[in-house]
Amino acid sequence: MMIHVSQEAAQWFIKELDLQPGDSVRFFPRYSSSGGLHPGFSLGLTVEDPQHPGLVQESDKVMFYMEDHDLWYLRGYDLTVKYEESLDDISYIYKEDGAVH
């Protein structure tokens, strides 16, 4: 289980969320009518400092993470966050642990 945020996606977050070096972006599962990896849940995000980070990746001096108690959402999967230039937005890609990326 891991998080990978591409450099292009990190730049998108920095621009869209007006992030500064040292800021942290938390990914978390939230109730949603549209499905993500699990029916009834999708991935949310917020800018906040970690309390008990379970997965962490730093990109362009910004920390991207999931709290330990939220890791159930990714169990068995890796998360890749990519920038989609044609949409000027990010996308979440879930691959089973150990799958070729």
C-alpha positions in Angstrom: 0.0 0.0 0.0 1.4 3.4 -1.0 0.6 6.9 -2.2 2.3 8.3 -5.2 1.6 11.9 -6.3 3.2 12.9 -9.6 5.2 16.1 -9.7 2.6 17.5 -12.2 -0.2 16.6 -9.8 1.7 18.2 -6.9 2.1 21.4 -8.9 -1.7 21.4 -9.6 -2.4 21.1 -5.8 0.1 23.9 -5.0 -1.6 26.2 -7.6 -5.2 25.2 -6.8 -4.9 25.2 -3.0 -2.3 28.0 -2.7 0.0 25.7 -0.9 3.3 26.8 0.6 6.5 24.7 1.3 5.8 22.7 4.4 2.0 22.4 4.0 0.3 19.0 4.2 -2.5 17.6 2.1 -4.6 14.8 3.7 -6.5 12.2 1.6 -9.4 10.6 3.5 -12.4 8.5 2.7 -15.8 10.3 2.8 -19.4 9.3 2.2 -20.4 10.0 -1.4 -23.1 9.0 -3.7 -20.6 8.5 -6.5 -18.3 5.5 -6.0 -14.6 5.5 -5.7 -12.7 2.4 -4.7 -15.5 1.4 -2.3 -19.3 1.9 -3.1 -20.7 4.8 -1.2 -17.3 6.4 -0.5 -14.9 8.6 -2.5 -11.6 10.2 -1.7 -11.7 13.6 -0.2 -8.8 16.0 0.6 -8.1 18.8 3.0 -5.1 20.9 3.9 -4.1 20.0 7.5 -1.2 18.8 9.5 -0.9 15.1 10.2 -1.7 13.6 13.6 -0.9 9.9 13.0 0.1 9.5 9.3 0.0 6.0 8.0 1.2 6.7 4.4 3.3 9.7 3.4 4.8 11.1 0.2 6.6 14.4 -0.1 6.6 16.1 -3.5 7.7 19.7 -4.2 8.1 20.3 -0.4 4.5 19.4 0.3 3.5 16.4 2.3 0.7 14.2 0.9 -0.6 11.6 3.4 -3.4 9.4 4.8 -4.0 9.1 8.5 -3.4 5.6 10.0 -7.1 5.2 10.8 -8.1 5.9 7.2 -5.9 3.2 5.6 -8.8 0.8 5.4 -9.8 2.6 2.3 -6.6 1.7 0.4 -6.1 -1.8 1.9 -4.8 -4.0 -0.9 -4.2 -1.1 -3.2 -1.7 1.6 -4.2 -3.0 5.1 -5.0 -1.4 7.2 -7.8 -2.5 10.8 -8.2 -1.9 12.1 -11.7 -2.5 15.4 -13.4 -4.8 15.2 -16.5 -3.7 18.1 -18.7 -6.7 17.8 -21.0 -9.0 18.4 -18.0 -6.7 20.6 -16.0 -7.6 18.4 -13.1 -6.2 15.4 -11.1 -7.3 11.8 -11.3 -7.0 9.0 -8.8 -5.7 5.6 -10.0 -6.0 2.6 -7.8 -3.9 -0.5 -8.5 -3.7 -3.7 -6.5 -0.6 -3.9 -4.3 2.3 -5.3 -6.3 0.7 -4.6 -9.7 3.1 -3.2 -12.3 2.7 0.5 -12.5 
